[in-house]
Amino acid sequence: MGTVYRNLQVLIEQGLAAKIDFGSTFDRFEAKVAPHYHFVCEGCGAIVDLDIPVDDALNERVREATSFAVRRHRIEFFGICDRCREPA
């Protein structure tokens, strides 16, 4: 397994993959490296990429409200996915 994680690290360093951290007990990786938001299902733990525009104006709002040098932001939405909401 070490080779898999070494290869994933190389892909991350090359900007071809990203590690996503949602506090789970195992690592998750994705190939979509452009800024985007996620939905995390609190039922099954699925993580879904959301096809909505990233609001870059949020960076500017934080810059204006603080003395911080904002480079990027990350937003996750949490709830129950369609599959988990369906009656059994």
C-alpha positions as CSV (number, residue, x, y, z in Angstrom):
1,M,0.0,0.0,0.0
2,G,2.9,2.3,0.5
3,T,3.4,2.6,-3.2
4,V,-0.2,3.8,-3.7
5,Y,0.2,6.5,-1.1
6,R,3.6,7.6,-2.5
7,N,2.0,7.8,-6.0
8,L,-0.9,9.8,-4.6
9,Q,1.6,12.2,-3.0
10,V,3.4,12.6,-6.3
11,L,0.0,13.4,-8.0
12,I,-0.7,16.0,-5.2
13,E,2.7,17.6,-5.7
14,Q,2.1,17.8,-9.4
15,G,-1.3,19.4,-8.9
16,L,-3.2,16.5,-10.5
17,A,-4.9,15.3,-7.3
18,A,-6.0,16.8,-3.9
19,K,-6.5,15.3,-0.5
20,I,-9.8,16.2,1.0
21,D,-10.2,16.1,4.8
22,F,-13.6,15.8,6.4
23,G,-12.4,14.4,9.7
24,S,-13.0,10.8,8.7
25,T,-10.7,8.0,10.0
26,F,-9.3,7.4,6.5
27,D,-7.8,9.6,3.8
28,R,-9.9,10.6,0.7
29,F,-8.4,11.9,-2.5
30,E,-9.9,13.5,-5.6
31,A,-8.8,14.3,-9.1
32,K,-10.9,17.5,-9.4
33,V,-8.4,20.2,-8.2
34,A,-10.2,23.3,-9.4
35,P,-12.0,25.2,-6.6
36,H,-15.4,23.7,-5.9
37,Y,-17.8,22.9,-3.0
38,H,-18.8,19.6,-1.6
39,F,-21.9,18.1,-0.1
40,V,-21.3,15.5,2.7
41,C,-24.0,13.0,3.6
42,E,-24.4,12.6,7.3
43,G,-26.1,9.3,6.7
44,C,-23.7,7.3,4.5
45,G,-20.7,9.6,4.5
46,A,-20.8,10.1,0.7
47,I,-19.0,13.2,-0.6
48,V,-20.4,14.8,-3.7
49,D,-18.9,17.6,-5.8
50,L,-21.4,20.4,-6.2
51,D,-21.7,22.0,-9.7
52,I,-22.3,25.5,-8.4
53,P,-20.0,28.5,-9.0
54,V,-17.4,29.3,-6.3
55,D,-18.1,32.7,-4.8
56,D,-14.8,34.5,-5.0
57,A,-16.4,37.6,-3.6
58,L,-16.3,35.8,-0.2
59,N,-12.5,36.2,-0.2
60,E,-12.8,39.9,-0.7
61,R,-15.4,40.2,2.0
62,V,-13.1,38.5,4.5
63,R,-10.2,40.7,3.4
64,E,-12.3,43.8,3.9
65,A,-13.5,42.7,7.3
66,T,-10.1,41.6,8.7
67,S,-6.4,42.2,8.2
68,F,-6.0,38.7,6.7
69,A,-4.4,37.9,3.4
70,V,-7.1,35.5,2.1
71,R,-5.9,33.1,-0.7
72,R,-8.8,30.8,-0.9
73,H,-11.8,29.3,1.0
74,R,-13.5,26.0,1.4
75,I,-17.1,25.4,2.0
76,E,-18.9,22.0,2.7
77,F,-22.6,21.5,3.0
78,F,-23.9,18.7,5.3
79,G,-27.2,16.9,5.2
80,I,-28.8,13.7,3.9
81,C,-28.4,12.5,0.3
82,D,-31.3,11.3,-1.8
83,R,-30.3,7.7,-1.4
84,C,-30.4,7.9,2.4
85,R,-33.7,9.9,2.4
86,E,-35.5,7.3,0.4
87,P,-37.8,5.1,2.4
88,A,-36.5,1.5,2.8
